[in-house]
Each structure stands twice: as structure tokens, then as C-alpha cells.
């Protein structure tokens, strides 16, 4: 039974996860493909000087441009630009007390995807290529997004393509792993959770000798409780997938609604 355990545009990060899971005996498949996003927005577009003359507040953009200027001087690579830009914009926010009184601005800046979409548009329209361009035009163009169409807004439709790397894990390949003895990362926790449910189902079948699928369904969910938090596991929607996988792997024998462990 294959479970998608991670998906990211950061290939190195995904490969590190795959390597870690292979070390505990997991059967892992890594797949690469192309994803795309379609963005349809309304925006005001113009040179900074023009937008300022129209009374538009550009303080947020002035901060962003200063950060971009610094990164261009450092000749930062395209791969590291997003991480470093986001890190610096949030450092800037924490040091700017005026932002505390601007809830809408804070919400917008904490939306990483929106920030980077606006920055990508800025780099594109100003012909700035990371790793090649070292300066920003004296009076750069801006695209400032708005919530709805207005008299001076333009509709902008953009299709963006980017690589994605995914990891799939054969859950049954690590049924015997003691997760208490391995590193506790998010991916291992997810795998341990689904294996906990599989273990409960198999334990109930072994105890009864012959299980009924309708009754076993109640064991597809559970809660792990600690002093400070509860970890809820819900596999009810993949219960049939679990049973079919256990049957296909030779662990269970299913006949109609009845199921039992294979002994041969």
C-alpha cells in the first residue's frame, strides 16, 4: 500500500527524507513531475513614481525592494533567493512596531505564496534575472494586487510551471519497525500512525479468529493521548484500501464480508 509521504519543489529536501526512510527499511519511490498554477488577479500597474503621485502607499514595497537590492549585491542563486527573502522580510516585520497596528498588512505578508507571487511578477516585469542582474531600475514597475476590479485596475492572468518531487512509501514494507528507536520526524509520525491502525485491525482479527468487515471498520480510527495533547488518527476512508493491501500481500484472506489471517 503506497502512501505519498512528502511533496515539495525543493528536490534536495525530498531526497533527504527518502534517504532517511530507506535507512529504516522502507521501500521508497521518488517521482518527479511538473506542476502548474493559474493565477487570476486584479492589480494596479505602474512605475513607482507614478503610483506614489496617485497617493498609493508603497512603504511595503520599499522594504521589499531594499531586501531584493541587498540579495542582488550578494549574487544569491535562484534556488536560495526565496528562502532568504522570506527570512529577511519576517525579520523586518518583527522589528517594525508600526506593523502591529496594521492587521491586514500583517495577514498579507504572512502569506508566503502571495508574497513570492508578487516578487516573481516584480522580477519579471523589470527584467531582473537572479544570478545575472545586479541592480534594480531607478524607477521600477510594480504590480499591486487588489481584491476586486476598479477603474484603474488591470486583470492579470499568469500560468506558472514548476518542478515537484514526491516520495511514496510502501507502508507494509516497514510493519516491523519500532518507531521508538528511530528519529522522530513528521514523516515517521505519519507512518507510525497508519501502522498503528493496521496493527489494531490485525490484532482484532487475530483475537476473534474471524473478523467481520463492518465491525472492523470501527478500528480504522483511534486516538493517542498524552499529558498535553491528543493525536487523532482517522483511516476510515482508506479502510478498504488497507484490507485489499493486506490481502494482496498475503497477510489476510477475505471472503465476502469475512476476513481472517492467512496461516499458510
Secondary structure by P-SEA (a helix, b strand, c coil): cccccccccaaaaaaaaaaaaaaaccbbbbbbbbbbbbbbbbbbbccaaaaaaacccaaaaaaaaaaaaaaaaacccccaaaaaaaaaaaaaaaacccccccaaaaaaaaaaaaaaaaaaaaaaaaccccccccccccbbbbbbbcccccccbbbbbbbbbbbbbbbbbccccccccccccccccaaaaaaaaaaaaaaaaaaaaaaaccccccccccccbbbbbcccbbbbbbcccaaaaaaaaaaaaccccccccbbbbbcc
